[in-house]
Structure formats: C-alpha cells, structure tokens
Amino acid sequence: MTIHSQSIENRLQQTLSFEDALKILNHSEKGVVLLSEKFEVVMVNQTLERYGCFHREADTNTLTSDMFRLYEEKRKGLRFPLLEWLTSCANADGDNHVSPQLWLKSPSNNSLPVTLHLGRIDFNNRLYWLLSLSDKSWERRADAQQKLMNANHTGQFITSSSGFITHPNDAFLNLTGLDASTLSSLTYIDWLKKQVSLQMPFDKVMSTLLSQHHWAGEVEIFTETDEQFKAQLSISMLVDPKNNIEHFIGLLQDLTEQEEAQATIEKLSYYDRLTGLANKSLLHDLIESAITQAEVNQSQHALLYIGLDGVKIINDTFGHRAGDDLLIQVAEKVSQKLSQLPHDTTLARLDGSNFAILYHSNNQDRQTVKEEVERFSEEMIDAIHGRYQLPQGSVHTSASIGSCIFPISEELDYAADQILSFADMAMFEAKKQGGNQAFLFDTSLIEKAQKRLELIEALNHSEMDEEFQIFFQPQVDGNGNAVSAETLIRWFHPVLGAVSPSKFIPVAEEGRQIIKIGLWVLHKAFLQIKAWNKNRPDFRIAVNISPVQFHEQSFIEIIIGLVKFTQVNPRNVTLELTEGVLIKNAKLAMQKIQHLVSLGFEISIDDFGTGYSSLSYLQKLPIHELKIDQSFIHHLRENPDDEAIVNSIIQLAQSKNLKLVAEGIETQQQVDSLISKKEDIMLQGYFFSQPIPASDFEGRYVMPSNSRAHSA
C-alpha cells in the first residue's frame, strides 16, 4: 500500500465511532470503501462518490460488480470481475493486494485509469477490508509525455527546479552517450561544462538565459565515446508567476546530416555535374583572386573562352545525349593536354558547349604575354580539333577561342564578370570569322556593345502600362491542383518587338531601371491576387525580387506603402529572393527579410543550389520555401549528380520544415520522380502550362471549377 493508505489504515486501527471513521476516510484523496470481512459495504467516502462511478441500492449493503463500473480495457466492454478478485485476494497470502490497471467509467462514459488496493485492517476489534481506488491519470500523462519525448529525434531534457536533469529523452541519451542515472546526478550546468563547447563565453550564455529566460546557439558536443559533432542547442527557463524557477528545458539537434547535405550542395555547386570540371561559379571566384593578385604583384593573366563549333548540329542529329558525350570527351582531351604543358591553368565548363581556361603567365611584359597567349590558344585549337567516336556515331568538332588578357588598362574598370564578358565577345568574333580560330579581345569590341545601350535607352523611355504585361505560371500540388502562381514580366516594345526577360532584366539591373519595373510588377501583382482571393481565399502568388531592388534603401518602405495602397493580404504573397541577396551586406539583408516576414509575407529562396547557399544563413533566416532550380530537373533521372543535389535539397528542406517548389517540369517522368521523393512538393513548368496573361490564367485556374492544372 502507499504511505497515504497506510496512514488511513493506522488511524482506523484506533477505537473510533463509524462517524469519526468516515471523517478520516473523507480526507483521503483516494476513493475508499470499508468492507466487512464478508465484503459487505460498511461505508464509502466522499471522494469515491464524486467520481460518479459507484452505485448501490438503498436497501442492501451487499457488494456487487455493478456497484463499480470497472473495466479491464478502456474501449472494450469487458467488465472487471471484482468479487472474484476480492475472493482470490482474501484466500492469498499477505494482507495487502494491488490490482492491475483498470478503467473506472462514469454514467457519461468518461474513463478514469485506476488501480485497486485491498488491505486487511482491525477496526474496533473486528476484521475489515479497506478497498481504495487510486487515480492514475497523472502517471499516465507523465508516461505519455515521456513517450512523446522519446518519439522525437531531437534530444530533449527537463530539469528539476534546482537544475538537475530528471527527464532526458532517448534521443538525448543517444546523442550524449550518457545514461539516465548519470544525468540525474548532473545539473544542466554540469553537463554543459562536461560535454559542450560553446562559441561564446559561458558567463554570457548564462547571463542571457537568466535575463531573457532563453538561449540558443550552435555548439560542439563531445560524447562519452570520444565522438564529436556540431549541434543546435537551446535552453529555456520556466518560472512561476512570482519568478521562481520551476524547470529548465533543453533541446539538442544534431546538425551532422544538415551539414553533410549542405556540403554536398556546396561541392556540387562549384563543379560541373557532367564533366567534373570547375563550373562558372568557381571560375568567377578564381578570376577575382587573379585580379587581386595582379593588383598586388603586377602579374599577368588571361581568360580563354572556348566555344565548340557545330554542336547544335550534333545535338539535332544525334540528340542531346550525344552532345553530352562529346563535351565529356573534349573535357578529357583538353585536361590531358593541359597536364602535359608547363602552364599554370584551370579548365572550367561554362554553359552549353562552352569551356574556359584561366591562364597565369610568368611574364610581366604585355607584348610577351600577348604572344604567349596566342600560341597557347593555337595549341588548344589543335588539341580540340578532330573527330570523336561517340556511341551514337563519329562526329567532328573544332573550337573558337576568345581570349582576354588582364589587367586590361588603367582606364577600364573591370571585374570577373567583365573579364568573362570580354572573352565571350572575342569568342563570338572568332565564330563570326568562320570558327576554328582564336581572337584576342581589344577595347574596340566594346563599341559593339552599343546595341545594349539601345536596349537601355528603350528601357529608360518605356511606358510601363503600354509596353509591359505580367504573365502567370501555375504552381501545382501533387494532385495537379493549382495552388499558387509565379508572376513573370513580358515586354512588348513598339520597335524592338517582344524582348526576352533574359535579355532586358540583366540590362535593367545594371542600369537600375529594375527598381521602377519591380515596383510596377509588385503593384500589379498585389492588385491581381487581391482580386483572385475573392474566389480563391487560399490562393497564393509569388513575385521575384531583384537583388538590386531588394538592396534599395527604401525597399521596405515601398512594400509597406504598396500593402496599404492595394489592401493586399501579405499572407497570400511569397517573395522570391535569390541566394545572391545575402552576399551584399548580409546583416542588413537578414534584417530586411525578418521585417518582410513580420508583415506577413512568406520568403522563398529561388534557384536554390546554384549560388552561395550557406547553412549558417539558413539557420538564421526566417524563410518558408526553397525553389529547386530547373537546371537540376532537366536530367533528373539520367544524371546521378542532379539527383544527388535534388535529394540533398529535399533533405535540407525537410530538416528545416520548409516548403519546396521544383521549377522547369517538362515531363510526366519528372513529376512522378519528384512526388515519389516528397509528396507535398509543388511543381511548376511547361508540362502544366506556359506563362499566360492574367485573364487567361483566371479563367483556367482561379475560378472555383477550374483550379486543376493539366499538362500543356
């Protein structure tokens, strides 16, 4: 029996009247029945009557099973054989007996978990049985809470008011390598000093915890088995209304899988998936390093932009698989040639059938370097020129090479992007002259960029409402229902005709006309989604935000003004940002993103995996969605590297509980593959619909009966 029951028993051993005995029983928190030696009901306390589960006829004291609505299981109607249990206890050895857990049901069928305690007592020189019912609700809740904690893969612990770790879950035990017994003798402070390496002074962590009742940060854990891993640790302090400490609660999340997924993304993002060569992102960084090196030690460098000739014909004749096979063989052939030459070089694959070589010269004389680069370019042309045996057949290709030596001149301001652009200009000059030759960049080629100025002038004098339109492309769920739309701009110039966004947006960003264009798009998009939400309250719209537009000083004020003017509900709007917005003034960028989220907008990282993604930024940013770039989708089933990146991004999204959108969907096979990886992924692409004007989109997807997307 419990201590409480024993105290009742001891008090009843005294010589008392039945009235005094009942007073004693009424003070018990348990339901109690005093039974005669023959199991006749002598008295019942008020606690049991309050349960509403005890009933006896007024003219009898005989105990029957009907007096207690006791059941062996919560949901099944199997009554507990009370009399048989009492009889077996009376015939068994010992004076105290405990039943298994039972369920006591009220007339309204509410169930209470209880156990029965039966003890023999001597009351007024006569033998009686004391039957008590113990409410096990609190114990079951505590057990359920512990099971819930153990079901969580995040390590958790709860401490006593004095800080001792009393309730660690299984995940916490597994992560730390400590057992519950050891932890019970440690305070959370002892554990921190024993296994945790903090990234800030311990005193600062404790000061933050005591003043703000919460602290969180990235830590390194050193386990009992000499393993170590990075983790996210948060500790919260719970206090009562009088500010007395009740508990500390700790959460420990292993970041190993997230870091591995991030490392995979970062590694694959800097190397070409087809050839294994450095990609454009890595080349860009290497060119920047070379520019800095040239400023320090007056070294000379050159970028060779290599465009293979005739690849389009090969693709059209044999298919893109043949084109890919050709690129692989060219990459291997050039790599082998470079390894045989005494030059410091880096070979990279750019987009399509283009390669680049970053060349570092040991000479400082400009004319000598020019002759050196011309000879090197000819060697590369000779190395590439020839026939290639592909599984699809024998093909011939050659190369057109444009080279740009830098530093260029003191008068010309340039960076890595300009070096790439200048070398690209020179390569096209080589192609114009018939291909299979080299062309060295000179500043006269810049004059040929005047057409870009025409585009800039057209942008500067464009009439937004007359020349620009916004189109929409649906984003669909796994069932094919359009749940959102991406906003896309189209330009129809009266002289230039339809100008592709891929041509005018970079120019507009360069000339900052994108700020005016972006404001116009946001205004139109906000008005459109407000109108559509009348028929589809949960329908969402996504709007791309240019990095130039985002970093504009008044961007947040403009957004607030647009929300007030259009009366749009920001909770139905997703703002798509590229990873590049974090490169320039990352701290201010994160503040702006947090402000946008506080207004109700959701934030999506567009073209994820192609830029400068960082796990540390993702940990800090209040983002809601990742958008997988279409370049990873095109060869998803055929290219293991594409699939590896997509799987890593999905894993990262799941670990951060983020939505996921895949763009560039063109086939049913891509749809099936992505849904098999993540059922709630959203899909976007020409397979469902091309971008279409608002009126067409509304009739096809927004009206209640037409929300389902069909393949285009």
C-alpha angles and dihedrals in degrees: 000000000000122000090253092053091047091054090054090048092051093049091050090054087075123089102266140155118250088248092057091044091054090052089055092049092048090060091061120102088214127079105253133191122186109213131191120239087266091051097257116151110254101169141344125208126231094249092065092046089052089057086067089217101103122084132169134169115255095234099051140059095187111126114234134174089246091066089071121042092214121162132185094220132033100233104022120080098233107136119219111245095234098173093048090050092049091049093049090049091050090053094045128087118267135039099250128061135176127202126218116261111294136182121241112202127201123215087264089056095249108153126220122190110231143161125212122230117196121190135170115232138177109233120178089342093306130104117248138169119235111207116189132180117214118204108229096184095109092048091050091049090050090048091048090049091052091048089050090051091048091050089060117090090210113092112246137179137178123203135204119253088269091054102256113145103245104158116037117165124228093259091056091050091050094047096049099035089227125125125230092252092056093045092051088065092050130077117218087254090055089051093049091053092044103049112004129088110197127205092221135041114291092232090057091052092051092045091053092046094050096043100039098026089231140068130177134174148133114281141171119241123210109197130206089255092059093255122134134198141163117255143173110242126190127178124190128191117215118203136181124241089275091054094252113148113251104169145343116224121200130194121193120188120187109228095192096103092043091050092048091050090047092048090051091051093047093047095048091043091063098045131059111253095214103046104017090234126132110281131221094274093056092042090052091056092047092051090051089051090050091050090052091047091052091053091053103043104014091244120165125232138173137202118213114202108202121198117184114227123232098009093131090060090049091051092047092048104040103015134253092288088066090049090053091049089052092051091051092052093046090050091051093046094049092044090053091048092050091051089059095051126082093233132115102234144151121209117208136175116228125187125315113344095341128115133179136205122204106210125196117200128207091211129083099194108103097215093048091050090049092055090044093053092046091054091046091050091053090051090054092048090052091047094052099039114096147060125313126202109224128177086248095051144288116309136179128220140167135186137245111205128198117189132194121193117207147236081053105187139319091246095056118077111210145158136183094291091053092048089053090046094049092049089047090053090052092048091054089050088055090051091048088056092056105279131252090086142087131248126193117219120243130175092258088077089067088071088064088063089072089103087068088057089055088056090049091050090050090052092049093053099036122126105227100207093042101044106027131067133179118229127191133219119196125241109207135196127232090277093056095253117142106237100162143010133220115224114229128182126226127193122208106184117195091229107020093043121209107000117199116240088229087064104040102034095063088047091047091050091049092051094037092238083124089080091064092040092047092051090051092050093049092049093050093043094050092051091047097051091045089056093045093049089066088071098025109031093180097044114119136205129208123210125191115230117205116227088235091053093044094052093049106120095234096044096113093046089050091052092049090049092050092050091052093044097047096033088222120165104241090204088074094053129084118196112209116213128179121231087248093075088075095057095070112061096338094190094055090043091056091049090053092048091050089050091051091050091050088056089057102259121135117227125221126189104222125211089012115196096027099084142032101316114171130191091214090057092047090052090056103035119090092222125156105193145031121207116207111222116243091236088074093048103052096075098020097137097036101043116064092196092055089049091048091054093046091049091049092050091048090050091049092049092050093049090052094039092238130156115247131214124186116202131195096047109170106155140046087235090062090048093051093045095052095044090051088056096045122006097201096049115129118228132210133177150093090294086076102027145327116241107282136185119276095254093053092044092051094052093046103040115007104053108090096246095047106052097114116099121221129200112270 
